[in-house]
Amino acid sequence: MRKHYDLSKVKIRHRGPLVDPKQAKVTKTIKLDLDIIGWLLKESEKRRVPYQTLINSLLKEAMDQSSVNPSEEIRKLIQEELKKTG
């Protein structure tokens, strides 16, 4: 064996793109009701975004809202109502 190898011309191959796991996209087949698909397509046209991007953003929004502590959310609503009534 040689003591020194010239590795300057070696090409490194990856099995797929190197992507931040938080930014990775996964293909998954799901079944949705026809009226939901219709609404998503209309809404995506109205917002001028691809329907898959819209689905992703709506799901992220729902995910963020569900991570809020329900008792904290109720407390905020009660405080808002108390401010309205004086």
All heavy atoms as an XYZ file, in Angstrom:
705
protein
N       0.828     -1.187      0.000
C       0.000      0.000      0.000
C       0.869      1.247      0.000
O       1.911      1.272      0.602
C      -0.886      0.034      1.247
C      -2.167     -0.745      1.087
S      -3.172     -0.648      2.578
C      -4.036      0.854      2.279
N       0.346      2.269     -0.648
C       1.056      3.537     -0.651
C       0.861      4.245      0.691
O      -0.174      4.121      1.321
C       0.525      4.436     -1.755
C       0.823      3.930     -3.126
C       0.355      4.951     -4.123
N       0.505      4.431     -5.470
C       0.176      5.075     -6.548
N      -0.362      6.283     -6.452
N       0.360      4.557     -7.721
N       1.842      5.041      1.042
C       1.724      5.817      2.273
C       0.908      7.078      2.038
O       0.347      7.631      2.960
C       3.110      6.179      2.800
C       3.867      4.994      3.329
C       5.171      5.419      3.940
C       5.894      4.193      4.481
N       7.143      4.539      5.126
N       0.839      7.537      0.788
C       0.108      8.769      0.492
C      -0.733      8.564     -0.770
O      -0.239      8.091     -1.786
C       1.091      9.923      0.280
C       0.425     11.203     -0.095
N      -0.303     11.931      0.803
C       0.365     11.868     -1.271
C      -0.782     13.003      0.198
N      -0.391     12.990     -1.061
N      -1.998      8.909     -0.695
C      -2.899      8.815     -1.840
C      -3.378     10.217     -2.201
O      -3.655     11.037     -1.323
C      -4.115      7.946     -1.508
C      -3.768      6.483     -1.369
C      -3.484      5.942     -0.126
C      -3.736      5.658     -2.481
C      -3.164      4.613      0.012
C      -3.417      4.328     -2.351
C      -3.126      3.800     -1.109
O      -2.806      2.482     -0.979
N      -3.498     10.487     -3.501
C      -4.011     11.765     -3.974
C      -5.535     11.663     -4.065
O      -6.062     11.004     -4.951
C      -3.417     12.106     -5.336
C      -3.919     13.432     -5.876
O      -4.439     14.246     -5.076
O      -3.788     13.661     -7.091
N      -6.237     12.297     -3.132
C      -7.691     12.242     -3.082
C      -8.340     13.506     -3.649
O      -9.547     13.695     -3.526
C      -8.160     12.040     -1.636
C      -7.629     10.777     -0.951
C      -8.092     10.737      0.491
C      -8.061      9.537     -1.693
N      -7.582     14.360     -4.305
C      -8.114     15.627     -4.806
C      -9.131     15.440     -5.931
O      -9.979     16.292     -6.151
C      -6.979     16.527     -5.281
O      -6.310     15.912     -6.384
N      -9.060     14.320     -6.642
C      -9.975     14.086     -7.762
C     -11.125     13.140     -7.416
O     -11.906     12.780     -8.272
C      -9.197     13.534     -8.954
C      -8.170     14.514     -9.488
C      -7.417     13.950    -10.660
C      -6.375     14.948    -11.120
N      -5.572     14.438    -12.215
N     -11.219     12.787     -6.160
C     -12.269     11.869     -5.735
C     -13.603     12.609     -5.709
O     -13.707     13.720     -5.213
C     -11.952     11.298     -4.334
C     -13.130     10.494     -3.804
C     -10.708     10.442     -4.388
N     -14.613     11.988     -6.278
C     -15.962     12.548     -6.246
C     -16.744     11.866     -5.137
O     -16.769     10.650     -5.039
C     -16.675     12.335     -7.580
C     -16.057     13.115     -8.713
C     -16.840     12.919     -9.987
C     -16.203     13.708    -11.111
N     -16.917     13.542    -12.366
N     -17.375     12.698     -4.313
C     -18.164     12.161     -3.209
C     -19.605     12.038     -3.678
O     -20.184     12.974     -4.208
C     -18.072     13.076     -1.976
C     -16.616     13.144     -1.519
C     -18.978     12.581     -0.856
C     -16.369     14.129     -0.401
N     -20.185     10.871     -3.495
C     -21.569     10.636     -3.883
C     -22.430     10.527     -2.643
O     -22.039      9.933     -1.653
C     -21.688      9.360     -4.709
C     -20.920      9.428     -5.995
C     -21.055      8.131     -6.719
N     -21.540      8.448     -8.058
C     -21.970      7.584     -8.920
N     -22.023      6.316     -8.584
N     -22.370      7.959    -10.103
N     -23.600     11.140     -2.726
C     -24.554     11.071     -1.625
C     -25.765     10.281     -2.083
O     -26.126     10.304     -3.241
C     -25.008     12.481     -1.218
C     -23.892     13.337     -0.725
N     -23.354     13.201      0.531
C     -23.191     14.339     -1.315
C     -22.385     14.080      0.690
N     -22.274     14.783     -0.414
N     -26.387      9.609     -1.170
C     -27.630      8.903     -1.483
C     -28.795      9.858     -1.234
O     -29.455      9.789     -0.221
C     -27.772      7.664     -0.618
C     -26.762      6.608     -0.919
C     -27.038      5.395     -0.053
N     -26.046      4.394     -0.247
C     -26.238      3.279     -0.932
N     -27.403      3.044     -1.481
N     -25.282      2.404     -1.064
N     -29.017     10.745     -2.157
C     -30.070     11.737     -2.011
C     -29.491     13.058     -1.536
O     -28.336     13.136     -1.126
N     -30.294     14.088     -1.594
C     -29.800     15.411     -1.219
C     -29.601     15.544      0.282
O     -30.298     14.933      1.073
C     -30.908     16.346     -1.698
C     -32.135     15.501     -1.682
C     -31.677     14.107     -2.034
N     -28.619     16.352      0.649
C     -28.403     16.653      2.049
C     -29.333     17.809      2.407
O     -29.186     18.912      1.913
C     -26.951     17.053      2.303
C     -25.911     15.953      2.064
C     -24.507     16.505      2.256
C     -26.134     14.799      3.017
N     -30.313     17.539      3.224
C     -31.340     18.516      3.544
C     -31.494     18.592      5.052
O     -31.411     17.572      5.741
C     -32.699     18.109      2.911
C     -33.790     19.090      3.267
C     -32.572     17.980      1.411
N     -31.713     19.795      5.528
C     -32.022     19.975      6.945
C     -33.306     19.212      7.240
O     -34.310     19.402      6.559
C     -32.202     21.464      7.238
C     -32.567     21.745      8.683
O     -32.405     20.842      9.529
O     -32.999     22.877      8.957
N     -33.312     18.318      8.237
C     -34.518     17.519      8.511
C     -35.766     18.360      8.757
O     -36.875     17.933      8.455
C     -34.148     16.738      9.770
C     -32.671     16.721      9.810
C     -32.214     17.975      9.119
N     -35.599     19.590      9.274
C     -36.755     20.447      9.507
C     -37.323     20.986      8.192
O     -38.469     21.381      8.137
C     -36.389     21.608     10.421
C     -36.065     21.167     11.831
C     -35.746     22.338     12.708
C     -35.441     21.851     14.121
N     -35.107     22.962     15.000
N     -36.503     21.016      7.140
C     -36.932     21.530      5.842
C     -37.281     20.416      4.856
O     -37.727     20.686      3.757
C     -35.826     22.404      5.237
C     -35.459     23.599      6.074
C     -36.606     24.580      6.208
O     -37.359     24.775      5.281
N     -36.733     25.179      7.372
N     -37.066     19.168      5.249
C     -37.295     18.042      4.344
C     -38.773     17.882      4.016
O     -39.640     18.134      4.840
C     -36.760     16.758      4.971
N     -39.048     17.495      2.804
C     -40.421     17.229      2.366
C     -40.553     15.730      2.125
O     -39.644     15.076      1.632
C     -40.739     17.967      1.061
C     -40.549     19.467      1.129
C     -41.697     20.100      1.845
C     -41.545     21.611      1.820
N     -42.548     22.305      2.521
N     -41.687     15.188      2.484
C     -41.947     13.760      2.335
C     -43.186     13.588      1.473
O     -44.177     14.290      1.645
C     -42.188     13.104      3.719
C     -42.539     11.643      3.578
C     -40.972     13.289      4.603
N     -43.135     12.671      0.546
C     -44.289     12.368     -0.276
C     -45.128     11.316      0.432
O     -44.624     10.262      0.824
C     -43.852     11.834     -1.659
O     -43.038     12.817     -2.284
C     -45.040     11.521     -2.526
N     -46.400     11.625      0.618
C     -47.311     10.708      1.292
C     -48.672     10.812      0.620
O     -49.151     11.904      0.348
C     -47.425     11.098      2.774
C     -48.099     10.087      3.636
C     -47.244      8.868      3.792
C     -47.912      7.874      4.706
N     -47.231      6.611      4.694
N     -49.290      9.704      0.345
C     -50.609      9.694     -0.268
C     -51.666      9.745      0.827
O     -51.603      8.979      1.788
C     -50.794      8.410     -1.102
O     -49.764      8.364     -2.087
C     -52.152      8.394     -1.769
N     -52.625     10.673      0.682
C     -53.724     10.764      1.637
C     -55.034     10.822      0.870
O     -55.071     11.212     -0.296
C     -53.602     11.986      2.570
C     -53.644     13.293      1.784
C     -52.355     11.916      3.412
C     -53.740     14.525      2.650
N     -56.102     10.429      1.529
C     -57.431     10.491      0.921
C     -58.205     11.625      1.567
O     -58.308     11.692      2.785
C     -58.169      9.170      1.109
C     -57.526      8.025      0.361
C     -58.311      6.747      0.552
C     -57.666      5.620     -0.221
N     -58.432      4.392     -0.126
N     -58.738     12.522      0.733
C     -59.516     13.654      1.216
C     -60.874     13.657      0.541
O     -61.019     13.183     -0.588
C     -58.792     14.977      0.917
C     -57.410     15.147      1.538
C     -56.742     16.399      1.005
C     -57.516     15.211      3.049
N     -61.862     14.212      1.222
C     -63.193     14.332      0.639
C     -63.153     15.275     -0.565
O     -62.345     16.208     -0.616
C     -64.188     14.867      1.663
C     -64.417     13.894      2.813
O     -64.125     12.690      2.639
O     -64.879     14.336      3.872
N     -64.042     15.036     -1.510
C     -64.086     15.827     -2.737
C     -64.341     17.302     -2.446
O     -63.721     18.175     -3.063
C     -65.160     15.271     -3.677
C     -65.215     15.859     -5.068
C     -63.881     15.673     -5.788
C     -66.328     15.209     -5.868
N     -65.210     17.608     -1.486
C     -65.491     19.011     -1.175
C     -64.287     19.715     -0.562
O     -64.066     20.901     -0.788
C     -66.720     19.155     -0.274
C     -66.594     18.402      1.043
O     -65.766     17.485      1.135
O     -67.342     18.733      1.977
N     -63.467     18.980      0.163
C     -62.248     19.562      0.736
C     -61.264     19.892     -0.382
O     -60.679     20.977     -0.406
C     -61.617     18.608      1.771
C     -62.524     18.493      2.986
C     -60.220     19.073      2.175
C     -62.088     17.469      4.001
N     -61.095     18.968     -1.316
C     -60.202     19.211     -2.456
C     -60.680     20.420     -3.252
O     -59.882     21.281     -3.635
C     -60.116     17.968     -3.373
C     -59.413     16.821     -2.651
C     -59.409     18.289     -4.675
C     -57.941     17.045     -2.400
N     -61.981     20.504     -3.485
C     -62.539     21.639     -4.220
C     -62.247     22.950     -3.524
O     -61.833     23.932     -4.159
N     -62.449     22.978     -2.199
C     -62.183     24.195     -1.441
C     -60.704     24.553     -1.489
O     -60.346     25.708     -1.684
C     -62.637     24.026      0.009
C     -62.350     25.248      0.825
C     -63.136     26.355      0.920
C     -61.193     25.486      1.639
N     -62.523     27.275      1.745
C     -61.335     26.767      2.197
C     -60.056     24.743      1.941
C     -60.384     27.316      3.049
C     -59.112     25.295      2.784
C     -59.279     26.559      3.325
N     -59.834     23.542     -1.320
C     -58.391     23.796     -1.342
C     -57.943     24.367     -2.685
O     -57.138     25.301     -2.732
C     -57.616     22.507     -1.038
C     -57.608     22.051      0.408
C     -57.093     20.622      0.519
C     -56.762     22.989      1.266
N     -58.476     23.820     -3.768
C     -58.100     24.315     -5.091
C     -58.569     25.750     -5.310
O     -57.814     26.593     -5.814
C     -58.646     23.387     -6.183
C     -58.025     21.988     -6.219
C     -58.759     21.108     -7.210
C     -56.546     22.056     -6.549
N     -59.800     26.054     -4.903
C     -60.310     27.431     -5.031
C     -59.502     28.387     -4.163
O     -59.144     29.488     -4.589
C     -61.791     27.493     -4.641
C     -62.716     26.907     -5.668
C     -64.157     27.006     -5.192
C     -65.088     26.269     -6.131
N     -66.474     26.263     -5.643
N     -59.251     27.970     -2.934
C     -58.512     28.819     -2.003
C     -57.077     29.052     -2.483
O     -56.540     30.148     -2.359
C     -58.509     28.175     -0.609
C     -58.077     29.073      0.504
C     -59.028     30.230      0.770
O     -60.220     30.159      0.417
O     -58.553     31.230      1.351
N     -56.462     28.023     -3.048
C     -55.092     28.180     -3.539
C     -55.044     29.139     -4.731
O     -54.100     29.917     -4.864
C     -54.486     26.827     -3.914
O     -55.119     26.280     -5.045
N     -56.066     29.102     -5.588
C     -56.139     30.049     -6.702
C     -56.319     31.469     -6.174
O     -55.693     32.411     -6.657
C     -57.287     29.702     -7.639
C     -57.006     28.525     -8.528
C     -58.167     28.209     -9.465
O     -59.019     29.095     -9.681
O     -58.215     27.076     -9.958
N     -57.188     31.618     -5.170
C     -57.459     32.932     -4.598
C     -56.199     33.518     -3.961
O     -55.903     34.693     -4.122
C     -58.578     32.815     -3.560
C     -59.041     34.147     -3.016
C     -60.337     34.096     -2.220
C     -60.385     33.054     -1.164
N     -61.555     33.154     -0.283
N     -55.449     32.669     -3.261
C     -54.231     33.134     -2.577
C     -53.010     33.131     -3.498
O     -51.932     33.565     -3.093
C     -53.941     32.252     -1.363
C     -55.002     32.323     -0.289
C     -54.592     31.505      0.898
N     -55.667     31.381      1.868
C     -55.484     30.970      3.103
N     -54.287     30.637      3.532
N     -56.508     30.875      3.923
N     -53.185     32.566     -4.684
C     -52.097     32.475     -5.677
C     -50.893     31.695     -5.144
O     -49.744     32.129     -5.266
C     -51.679     33.855     -6.161
C     -52.770     34.570     -6.898
C     -52.342     35.954     -7.305
N     -53.446     36.637     -7.928
C     -53.473     36.999     -9.203
N     -52.465     36.730     -9.980
N     -54.528     37.629     -9.684
N     -51.180     30.555     -4.528
C     -50.134     29.641     -4.063
C     -50.511     28.235     -4.527
O     -51.687     27.938     -4.697
C     -49.971     29.647     -2.521
C     -49.498     30.992     -2.023
C     -51.230     29.229     -1.815
N     -49.531     27.375     -4.731
C     -49.861     25.986     -5.075
C     -50.672     25.327     -3.962
O     -50.469     25.622     -2.780
C     -48.485     25.322     -5.216
C     -47.537     26.437     -5.461
C     -48.092     27.619     -4.734
N     -51.588     24.438     -4.342
C     -52.485     23.848     -3.341
C     -51.732     23.037     -2.303
O     -52.116     22.990     -1.139
C     -53.600     23.029     -3.997
C     -53.186     21.675     -4.498
C     -53.377     20.537     -3.731
C     -52.603     21.507     -5.754
C     -53.009     19.286     -4.165
C     -52.230     20.262     -6.207
C     -52.426     19.168     -5.416
O     -52.042     17.928     -5.853
N     -50.621     22.401     -2.677
C     -49.859     21.627     -1.704
C     -49.179     22.540     -0.686
O     -49.086     22.211      0.501
C     -48.839     20.733     -2.402
C     -49.507     19.617     -3.173
C     -48.512     18.751     -3.926
O     -47.402     19.179     -4.236
N     -48.915     17.530     -4.228
N     -48.751     23.711     -1.134
C     -48.172     24.701     -0.228
C     -49.235     25.190      0.745
O     -48.977     25.363      1.938
C     -47.585     25.880     -1.025
O     -46.605     25.374     -1.933
C     -46.955     26.916     -0.113
N     -50.445     25.402      0.233
C     -51.555     25.826      1.088
C     -51.869     24.769      2.135
O     -52.026     25.082      3.318
C     -52.798     26.113      0.242
C     -54.058     26.472      1.013
C     -53.861     27.757      1.808
C     -55.237     26.596      0.064
N     -51.952     23.517      1.724
C     -52.220     22.427      2.667
C     -51.151     22.410      3.752
O     -51.446     22.319      4.943
C     -52.277     21.060      1.942
C     -53.492     20.994      1.026
C     -52.275     19.903      2.939
C     -53.493     19.786      0.103
N     -49.895     22.516      3.348
C     -48.789     22.495      4.298
C     -48.893     23.642      5.292
O     -48.735     23.448      6.505
C     -47.461     22.548      3.545
C     -46.303     22.059      4.369
O     -46.376     21.010      4.992
N     -45.234     22.830      4.371
N     -49.183     24.848      4.800
C     -49.260     26.000      5.701
C     -50.460     25.889      6.644
O     -50.364     26.252      7.819
C     -49.310     27.308      4.914
O     -50.483     27.394      4.154
N     -51.595     25.379      6.146
C     -52.763     25.206      7.011
C     -52.500     24.169      8.103
O     -52.894     24.347      9.259
C     -53.987     24.802      6.190
C     -54.541     25.863      5.240
C     -55.613     25.266      4.338
C     -55.077     27.057      6.014
N     -51.819     23.094      7.746
C     -51.497     22.061      8.732
C     -50.495     22.573      9.763
O     -50.609     22.281     10.955
C     -50.975     20.807      8.041
C     -52.017     20.020      7.241
C     -51.354     18.903      6.441
C     -53.094     19.472      8.148
N     -49.509     23.365      9.313
C     -48.547     23.937     10.260
C     -49.240     24.886     11.224
O     -48.942     24.904     12.416
C     -47.437     24.683      9.513
C     -46.365     23.787      8.984
C     -45.225     24.582      8.408
C     -44.145     23.647      7.931
N     -42.954     24.367      7.477
N     -50.161     25.693     10.698
C     -50.913     26.620     11.541
C     -51.717     25.856     12.595
O     -51.719     26.214     13.776
C     -51.847     27.456     10.674
C     -52.557     28.560     11.390
C     -53.432     29.358     10.441
O     -52.942     29.734      9.364
O     -54.602     29.587     10.788
N     -52.383     24.791     12.178
C     -53.155     23.969     13.115
C     -52.239     23.315     14.148
O     -52.580     23.225     15.330
C     -53.943     22.911     12.353
N     -51.079     22.886     13.703
C     -50.119     22.259     14.604
C     -49.633     23.259     15.651
O     -49.553     22.939     16.838
C     -48.932     21.727     13.797
C     -47.921     20.956     14.578
S     -46.625     20.256     13.521
C     -45.747     21.727     13.042
N     -49.354     24.487     15.221
C     -48.902     25.522     16.149
C     -49.992     25.874     17.153
O     -49.721     26.090     18.332
C     -48.467     26.779     15.396
C     -47.186     26.566     14.605
O     -46.463     25.589     14.891
O     -46.910     27.375     13.697
N     -51.238     25.946     16.685
C     -52.344     26.278     17.578
C     -52.600     25.174     18.589
O     -52.969     25.439     19.726
C     -53.614     26.565     16.786
C     -53.570     27.876     16.050
C     -54.813     28.115     15.220
O     -55.712     27.278     15.177
N     -54.863     29.244     14.546
N     -52.402     23.932     18.188
C     -52.663     22.827     19.113
C     -51.585     22.722     20.175
O     -51.802     22.116     21.214
C     -52.780     21.504     18.354
O     -51.516     21.101     17.863
N     -50.421     23.325     19.926
C     -49.354     23.260     20.920
C     -49.547     24.297     22.029
O     -48.874     24.258     23.034
C     -47.986     23.460     20.253
O     -47.882     24.766     19.727
N     -50.490     25.211     21.843
C     -50.790     26.207     22.872
C     -51.535     25.518     24.003
O     -52.421     24.700     23.778
C     -51.645     27.358     22.284
C     -52.088     28.315     23.374
C     -50.882     28.082     21.199
N     -51.183     25.868     25.217
C     -51.826     25.294     26.390
C     -53.288     25.743     26.419
O     -53.560     26.942     26.443
C     -51.081     25.772     27.643
C     -51.588     25.142     28.904
O     -52.615     24.459     28.904
N     -50.875     25.364     29.990
N     -54.259     24.823     26.418
C     -55.677     25.208     26.389
C     -56.068     26.117     27.544
O     -56.824     27.058     27.363
C     -56.427     23.879     26.469
C     -55.458     22.847     26.096
C     -54.106     23.383     26.414
N     -55.562     25.874     28.738
C     -55.924     26.720     29.875
C     -55.392     28.134     29.684
O     -56.041     29.109     30.068
C     -55.405     26.129     31.185
O     -54.003     26.027     31.169
N     -54.251     28.269     29.070
C     -53.691     29.590     28.770
C     -54.561     30.317     27.751
O     -54.830     31.515     27.897
C     -52.267     29.432     28.238
C     -51.561     30.734     27.930
C     -50.162     30.494     27.391
O     -49.462     29.596     27.895
O     -49.787     31.210     26.463
N     -55.021     29.613     26.754
C     -55.894     30.191     25.725
C     -57.232     30.630     26.331
O     -57.731     31.713     26.032
C     -56.129     29.172     24.601
C     -56.816     29.735     23.393
C     -55.983     30.746     22.640
O     -54.752     30.700     22.721
O     -56.589     31.596     21.965
N     -57.789     29.818     27.211
C     -59.049     30.161     27.884
C     -58.853     31.392     28.759
O     -59.693     32.295     28.775
C     -59.569     28.959     28.712
C     -59.997     27.834     27.763
C     -60.714     29.369     29.628
C     -60.275     26.526     28.451
N     -57.719     31.448     29.455
C     -57.421     32.600     30.307
C     -57.372     33.884     29.473
O     -57.923     34.913     29.858
C     -56.093     32.385     31.022
C     -55.768     33.471     32.042
C     -54.458     33.217     32.787
N     -54.475     31.963     33.515
C     -53.665     30.929     33.259
N     -52.780     30.995     32.307
N     -53.741     29.833     33.970
N     -56.752     33.829     28.317
C     -56.671     34.999     27.439
C     -58.053     35.433     26.963
O     -58.366     36.622     26.944
C     -55.782     34.702     26.230
C     -54.309     34.659     26.542
C     -53.514     34.354     25.286
C     -52.038     34.199     25.568
N     -51.283     33.887     24.346
N     -58.886     34.457     26.597
C     -60.240     34.781     26.150
C     -61.059     35.434     27.261
O     -61.781     36.408     27.028
C     -60.943     33.523     25.643
C     -60.442     32.938     24.320
C     -61.081     31.577     24.065
C     -60.737     33.887     23.179
N     -60.938     34.915     28.470
C     -61.675     35.482     29.605
C     -61.205     36.909     29.877
O     -62.015     37.811     30.101
C     -61.516     34.591     30.858
C     -62.253     33.273     30.643
C     -62.019     35.306     32.112
C     -62.003     32.231     31.715
N     -59.894     37.137     29.831
C     -59.363     38.468     30.053
C     -59.866     39.449     28.996
O     -60.214     40.590     29.308
C     -57.836     38.444     30.071
C     -57.264     37.812     31.316
C     -55.758     37.671     31.267
O     -55.133     37.865     30.225
N     -55.164     37.330     32.404
N     -59.924     39.007     27.752
C     -60.432     39.860     26.676
C     -61.896     40.209     26.908
O     -62.311     41.359     26.723
C     -60.259     39.179     25.322
C     -58.829     39.116     24.849
C     -58.677     38.295     23.562
O     -59.707     37.988     22.913
O     -57.532     37.960     23.213
N     -62.677     39.233     27.303
C     -64.108     39.465     27.567
C     -64.312     40.404     28.766
O     -65.177     41.270     28.757
C     -64.845     38.147     27.810
C     -64.994     37.295     26.567
C     -65.761     38.001     25.448
O     -66.797     38.636     25.742
O     -65.316     37.922     24.299
N     -63.479     40.254     29.801
C     -63.577     41.125     30.956
C     -63.229     42.571     30.582
O     -63.845     43.507     31.093
C     -62.662     40.635     32.079
C     -63.100     39.371     32.802
C     -62.024     38.902     33.772
C     -64.431     39.609     33.526
N     -62.274     42.752     29.715
C     -61.909     44.103     29.267
C     -63.064     44.732     28.490
O     -63.318     45.924     28.603
C     -60.664     44.052     28.377
C     -59.383     43.826     29.142
C     -58.207     43.754     28.206
C     -56.927     43.398     28.945
N     -55.793     43.270     28.028
N     -63.777     43.930     27.707
C     -64.907     44.429     26.915
C     -66.059     44.890     27.817
O     -66.702     45.879     27.546
C     -65.418     43.353     25.957
C     -64.484     43.054     24.805
C     -65.053     41.957     23.928
C     -64.111     41.534     22.848
N     -64.629     40.417     22.060
N     -66.302     44.119     28.868
C     -67.434     44.414     29.742
C     -67.093     45.478     30.791
O     -67.999     46.026     31.415
C     -67.935     43.149     30.463
O     -66.864     42.598     31.234
C     -68.456     42.141     29.474
N     -65.832     45.780     30.969
C     -65.445     46.856     31.890
C     -65.044     46.315     33.182
O     -64.908     46.721     34.220
